[in-house]
Amino acid sequence: MASSAVPFAVDRSVSALVVKIGHYSLHHGGVGAIRSLGRLGVPMYAVTEDRWTPAALSRYPARAVVWPTTGSERPERLVEGLLRIGRAIGRPAVLLDFCHAMGGPRYESDWGLIPVETFSAYGLWFQERLVPELERVRVVSVDRRGGRFELKLDSGEQFTARAVVVASGLSGLAHLPHELAAAVPDGPAPGGPVSHSSHHRDLGRFQGREVVVVGAGQSALESAVLLAEAGAAAVRVVARGPRAVAFGSPPDHQPRLRPESPFGRAWSLYALSYHAVGFRRLPAPAREYLVRRVLGPKGAWWLRDRFAGRVRVTQGRRISRVTVRADGRPVVGLHGGGRVGELAADHVMAATGYRMSVAALDFLGPGLHSELVTGAGGPWLDAGYGSSVPGPYFTGLPAAASFGPVMRFVCGTEYASPRLAKAVATTHG
Ligand SMILES: Cc1cc2nc3c(=O)[nH]c(=O)nc-3n(C[C@H](O)[C@H](O)[C@H](O)COP(=O)(O)OP(=O)(O)OC[C@H]3O[C@@H](n4cnc5c(N)ncnc54)[C@H](O)[C@@H]3O)c2cc1C
């Protein structure tokens, strides 16, 4: 891609890894290359001898991998090290393989926006290659009998297992605040007056309609934009906080002198991402608070331009109740800031997220429910993700109460899976 600021073409689709081998405390060539290429928008990675070198502290590398070397290592050791670093920085490498296999564009840096269709196709591609034996059945019950677990599937099949890993994710955990739930005694539905954002695949049904979206996270802000883009007559986001509607910083506006994490540069996010086991030592109320508040609602940086001018915003007002008029139109009662008011619409979409509750894991038998030690909104887990009852293991959102907010995100898998797999193999292998 040509840049108007430099007299040569810059290919920003290819990232660069600056490797420094050997101990030269005054060596600044590497950081110069990192800064020059980084300023031109080339996605940068760096190998540095510790976390405090200018290269590691530079704002440009998407990731600085610490690898102290002397320069006198055997070539095989250097090759091994480079392969290890390739794997460490190479989470997108699988996606790169996918892009290569499909012949599509390459996604190598935080600037690359991946369309949902690509992400979904990547998920299926990944599954077909790495988990080809996947069975599409629902587990309807898990009961403990003696030292084993009896599982029933919706296919009618039954079998026993020594251990069960619960990775049921967000299923059944969609949260609808009671002010909205009270308006729809039969439950929220995409075609009714009130729905949850998780109900929708295609927002085309709202063409020409007025929609109120409740919430201020990515579900709310992106749904609002997609509604406007799908031709909704009017879209309004309603949020409780006075400055709730906000967007994250683009990758080149991250603070300096703070360590990198999958969520951006911050000491707290670094600790939560790479030392999640320490979260278990906090008292339950602190864990519950942090799981809800850390990495709280915000829009992605790339959504801001699509949102501005298209979506109206009411913030700093709480919903007192929602009523449904005789013609089926919902009316949202609001209060806050010393004012009360009402908003009428054709539809209210609650983009109000997901709440973990052990009770919602309805496939766990009553015996297991009563025996599991819980706290902070989830099962209490040991360092290997095992519950207080020997045999069940929990990962993903159900593990957030013990391992913190990183478990709410895909990248939490990188922390959880090796520990969980090792614990299961050691105890039940
Ligand atoms: C709108 C939105 C945006 C998000 N954006 C991001 C993001 O940008 N980055 C990020 O890292 N994370 C994001 N997340 C979070 C991310 O989706 C989750 O962290 C991730 O999907 C969790 O993976 P999981 O495998 O634990 O659960 P899930 O992806 O929910 O998968 C759980 C699986 O278990 C199956 N299942 C459930 N119950 C049963 C049963 N009884 N029997 C058989 N199978 C069952 C389900 O069908 C499903 O296939 C977002 C979430 C939402 C809702």
The ligand as a Gaussian input file, in Angstrom:
#p B3LYP/6-31G(d) Opt

LIG

0 1
 C      -21.779000      -9.702000      21.643000
 C      -20.533000     -10.391000      22.167000
 C      -19.285000      -9.934000      21.763000
 C      -18.144000     -10.575000      22.236000
 N      -16.941000     -10.099000      21.813000
 C      -15.826000     -10.690000      22.241000
 C      -14.556000     -10.237000      21.803000
 O      -14.460000      -9.306000      21.008000
 N      -13.453000     -10.847000      22.261000
 C      -13.537000     -11.898000      23.130000
 O      -12.500000     -12.432000      23.502000
 N      -14.716000     -12.361000      23.573000
 C      -15.861000     -11.780000      23.155000
 N      -17.060000     -12.235000      23.601000
 C      -17.083000     -13.335000      24.560000
 C      -16.914000     -14.636000      23.821000
 O      -17.994000     -14.837000      22.953000
 C      -16.869000     -15.746000      24.858000
 O      -15.784000     -15.519000      25.709000
 C      -16.636000     -17.100000      24.206000
 O      -17.595000     -17.368000      23.219000
 C      -16.728000     -18.154000      25.264000
 O      -16.422000     -19.389000      24.658000
 P      -16.967000     -20.698000      25.304000
 O      -16.523000     -21.829000      24.450000
 O      -16.631000     -20.743000      26.769000
 O      -18.566000     -20.563000      25.246000
 P      -19.532000     -20.414000      23.982000
 O      -18.855000     -19.792000      22.814000
 O      -20.784000     -19.792000      24.501000
 O      -19.795000     -21.964000      23.578000
 C      -20.500000     -22.812000      24.458000
 C      -20.928000     -24.028000      23.662000
 O      -21.495000     -24.986000      24.548000
 C      -22.690000     -25.473000      23.959000
 N      -23.577000     -25.957000      25.031000
 C      -24.142000     -25.254000      26.040000
 N      -24.893000     -26.039000      26.811000
 C      -24.798000     -27.280000      26.285000
 C      -25.360000     -28.552000      26.625000
 N      -26.178000     -28.701000      27.663000
 N      -25.059000     -29.630000      25.857000
 C      -24.220000     -29.501000      24.780000
 N      -23.654000     -28.336000      24.418000
 C      -23.954000     -27.244000      25.154000
 C      -23.256000     -24.299000      23.203000
 O      -24.179000     -24.728000      22.225000
 C      -21.995000     -23.704000      22.604000
 O      -21.653000     -24.329000      21.411000
 C      -18.237000     -11.647000      23.135000
 C      -19.495000     -12.120000      23.531000
 C      -20.636000     -11.489000      23.050000
 C      -21.977000     -12.008000      23.483000

